[in-house]
Amino acid sequence: MTTPTPITTSAPAPTAGLAPTADPTPSTLDTPAAAGRRVLTGDRPTGRLHLGHYFGTLQNRVCLQRMGAELFVVVADYQVITDRDLADRLAEHTEGLVLDYLATGIDPDRATIFAHSAVPALNQLMLPFLSLVSVAELGRNPTVKDEIAHSGRSVVSGLMFTYPVHQAADILFCKADLVPVGRDQLPHLDVARTVARRFNERYGAGIFPHPEALLSEAPLLPGTDGKKMSKSRGNAIALAADEDETARLIRGATTDADRRIGYDPVARPGVAGLLLLAALSQGRTPEQVAEEIGDGGAAKLKRVTTEAVNEHLRPIRARRAELAADRAHLREVLNVGAERANAVADATLAEVRRAMGSA
């Protein structure tokens, strides 16, 4: 498999969103380059989205939308059972994802927000795509191996093993040419590119583009324990949390006894995590926040961080509460998104069948 050269995006300060930087290739992600691009992104509905999602991905999606890209946002409900036996509280978590998407600025009139399970033709692409990738290739996929190792399961399901091909179907059904991913997900995108190339070569049809990776250089946001913020680790601050819950979680964050506050992610991960969170919320650098706090110690650091986060999220939370009062609107967003996605998926599947001689 050929590893793609990713487009890299970064922000000059740890503020929200994508800022254009030169790619190692001639491409540059600025507004003209983003306009007209089709982007596939999404999340598994396994729990509440948190500030790591917000600063790492959600803001970037809104920026891409503002820059003129066409967004397809998948609520990957089928993929919930890749590493678990049951899709627990699926409807609740799906609704929560849609709330977070809309509250943070994704516009359903400009973006297609849909659930996996509502687009049958997307999943039908899995069969021909699986014929294009060998078992050995899937077994060598480092992301698959890592996910299996960390799943804690003694038996690996076929769905987990073929997860990259499922993601290839997500990407290629809408012919996305730009996919925001973390570096650990690049092997999955590599599979999608391989599937696209092999299908085009085998069936003599240039149906599928070779999607490019879009890497954000937004800093990795630590959780309240100084480690990577994660739903499963219990160290996350959810977007749906209210101001009191946010204050409580930050008060309980891991820090240290040194009263002089400084930004050192290696030696002082807990302190550094709070500084980064405050900086992202205020559009400043962690060093600037640390200088302001000075010798105020952990108590002042936590107070400043709490105020910064709650101030930044206040309009988003207000919008979320407003949206939550109209559940019918959330269902309508998914229904309209499913209608759009089905039209695209049906057309792509018809092209695939014609190319394979089965139509």
N, C-alpha and C positions, 0 to 999 in steps of 0.2 A: 504494500500500500504506500502511496506517495503522500508524504506529510505536507499539508498546505502551508503556505506562508501567510501567517495571520496579519490582518490589519490591526494595528495597535492604537488605542485611544487613551488619552490621559487628560487630566485637568491640571492647570498650572498651580492651583491651590486645591486643598481637599474640599472643594465645593461640589455641588451637585452637577451631574451631567457629563456629556461628552464634549471634549475640546479637541479639535482636529490636530493631529500630529502627522509628520511624514511617515509613511509606511516604508519598510525595507524594499518593497516593490514601488513602482511609480505611483500607486494609488494613494490618495489622501482622503480621509473621511472629513470633508467639509460639507457645507450645505449643498453645493451643486453635485458633489459625488454621492451624497445620500439620497437626493431627490430621484424618485423613480426606482430605487432599490426595493426589493421585497424581502422582508425580514421575518423569520420564524423564531419565536421565543415562547416561553411558557414555564409552568411550574406544576409539580405534583400537588394535589390537594390533600396533604398529610397533616396539616396543622396551620396555625396562624403565621402569616408572614411577619418578619421582624425587621429591625433596623439594618441588619446586614443585607437583607434583600433590597431594602429601600435604597441605601446608598450604593450598593453594588450593582443593582440591575434595574430597579423600577424607574429611577430617575433617568437612566440612560435610554430606556424605552421611550419615555416622554420626549427626550431630546431628539431621538431618531424620528419620531412622529412629527415634531416641530420642524425638523430639517427636510421633511418631504418624503420620508420613506413610508412604504406601505407595510403595516404591521399585521401579522397573523399571530395571535396569542392563544396558545393551546392550554386548556386546563386538562392536564394529562391524567385523567381519572383511571384509565385502564392501567397506567404504569404504576399506580399505587401498589398493586399486588405483585410487583416484581420481587420485593424483598419482605413481604408479609402475607399472612394467610387471609386476612380480611381487610376490606376497604372500610375501616371504621369511621363513622360519622361523615360519610362521603358528601352527602348533600350539604351539610353544615359547612364543611371546609371549602367546598366548591363555591358556595355563596360568599364565604369570607374572602376568597381570592378575588372574585369579581368586585366586591366592595373595595378592596385595597387597590385594584387596578384603576377603578374609576376615581377613587378619592385622590390618588396621587397624580392624576392628570391624563391617563389614557382615555382617548375619546372614542367611544363605540361607533360614532358616525364615520370615523376615519380608520379605525382598526377593527379587525375581525376577531372577536373573542368567542371561543367555542370550546366545547368539551369533546375529548377523544371519542367517547362512546356514541356521540351524536352524528358521527361522520363515517358510515360503514365503508364507503369506497376507499377512504384513507387506509383502513386496516386491511382491505383486500390487496393492497399493493405489497403487503408483507410477503405473500407467497412467491411471486416472481422475484422479489428482492432477495429472499433467502436462498434462492437457487444461484445467486451471483456471488455468494460469499461462502468460503469453506469453513468447516468446523474448526480446523486448525487455526485459521485466521482469527476467528472469534475467540478461541482459547488463548491466543497470544495478546489480545487486546489488554493493555495494562490497566485501563480504567475498569474493565469488566473484572479482571483478577482482583483489583483492589476492592471493588464493591462486594465481590463474593467473600473476600477475606474479612471484611468489616461487617458483614451481614449477621454473623453469629449463627448462621444456619448450617446444619450438618448436611442438608440436601439442597441442592441448587435447582431451582425450577428452570424449565426451558425458556420461560419468558425472561428471566434474568439473564440467561446466557445469550439470548438473541436480542437483548435490549438495544444494542447499537443499530440493529436493522430496523427495529420499531422506530427509533429516532430518525433513521434515514427516510422512512415513510412519512414521518411528520414533516420533515424538511422538504422532501421532493414532491409531495402531493401538490403543494402550492407553488412549486418551482422557486423556492426561496433562493436568493443568491447571496445573502448575508445573514450570518447566524451568530448572535452574541453568545460567547461561551467563556468559561474559565479555562485556564491552561490544562487542568485535569480532564476536561471534556474534549480536548482536541482529538484524541484517538477515536471518539465517537463520530466526530465530524469527518474524520478521515474515512470511516466506513461509508458514510453517505456519499462522499466524493467518489469512492471506489465503485459503489453501486451505480451511481450515475454514469461514470465512465464505461463500465462494463456493459451496462444495458445499451448505451448508445452504440458501442462497438459491436455487440453481439447481434443486435437487431437492425443495425444500419439506420438508426433514427436519432437525430439530435434533439431528443425530447427534453432531456434534463440538463440544467446548468450544473457547473461545478461550484457549489456554494463556498464562499469565503468565510473564514473565521473573523469575528470582530472581538478583539480582546480589550477589555477595559482595564486600565491601570489604576482604577479606584483602589485605595488601600484596603487590605483585608481588615474587616472590623472585628476586633476581639469582643467576646462576651463579657459578662460580669465577673467571670473567673480568670480573665486574661487570656483565655484560649479562644479559638475560632467560634464566633457566634453561631449557634446551631439550635434548631428546635429540639433535637434529640438529646442535647446535652443539658437542657434546662438552664442555660445561661443567656437566654435571648430576651430582648425587650420588644414585645410585639407592637406592630403598628396599631392594633386594636386596643392596646392597654390605655387606661385613662391616666390622668396626671398623677393621681395618688399611687397607683400601681407602679408607674415609672419611677417615682421618687423612692418607693420602697425597694425596688430592685436595685437602683443605683446606690442607695444607702448600704445595701448588703454586698456591694461589689468588693472584690479583693484588691487591697492596696498594700501599703507597707508603713513602717514607722518613721520614715525620713520626712521631716516637715518641709524640707526644700523640694518643691515640685519641679521635676525635670522630665523631658521626653526621652526615654531610653527603652525602646520596645524589647530589647534583649534582657537587660538587667532588671527592669521594672515593668513587666508586661501589664499588670493590673492598672498601674498609674497611667501608663502609655495608652491603654485602651480607653480610659475615661477622657484623657486629653484629646485623643483622636475623635471620639464621639462628640465632644463639645466643639471641636474645631470644624468638623463636618457640618454641624448644625448652625454654626455662626459664619461659615464661609471664611475661616481663618486657618492658619497653620497651627499644629499642636504646640510648636515652640512659642508662638505668640500667646496662646492660652496659658502655658506654663509660666511664662514671664509675668503675666498679669497676676497669677495666683501667688507666685513667689514662695514665701515661707508660711503660707496659710495652711499647709498640711492637707491631709486627706479630707477633713471635714469641709474645707472651703472648696476643694476640687470637686467633691460630690455635689455640693450646693450649686456651683457654677455649671456643672454638667447637667444637672437636673433642670435648672432654669433654661439652659440653652436648648435641650431636647424638647421640653414642653412648649417653649416658645415657637420652635421651628415646626412642630407637629400640630400646633393648635388649629390652623386653618384646615389641615388635612383631616384631623379628627372631627371637626365640625362638619365638613363635607361628608365624611363617612357616616356620621350619625344621621344626617339628612337622608342619605341614600338608603340606609338600613331601614328607614321608616316606610320605604316603598319597595317591598319585596317583589311585587309584580314587575317593577321596572328591571330588577336584576334578572328575572326569568326571561323577560323580553330581550334583554341584551344577549343572553345565551341563545335564545331562539333565533334571533336575527343573525347572529354570528354563525350558528349552525347552518342556516339556510345559505349564507354566502359560501361557507366552507364546503358544503355539500355540492354546490354548483361547480366549484373549482375542482374538487376531488373527483366528481363524476366525469368531468371533461378530461382530466389527466388519465383516469383509469381507462376511458374509451380510447385515448391515444395509445396507451400501453397495449391494450388488446389488439388494436389494429396492427401495431408494429410487430406483435408476436404472432399475428395471423389467426387470432382466435375470435375476431369480431366479424 
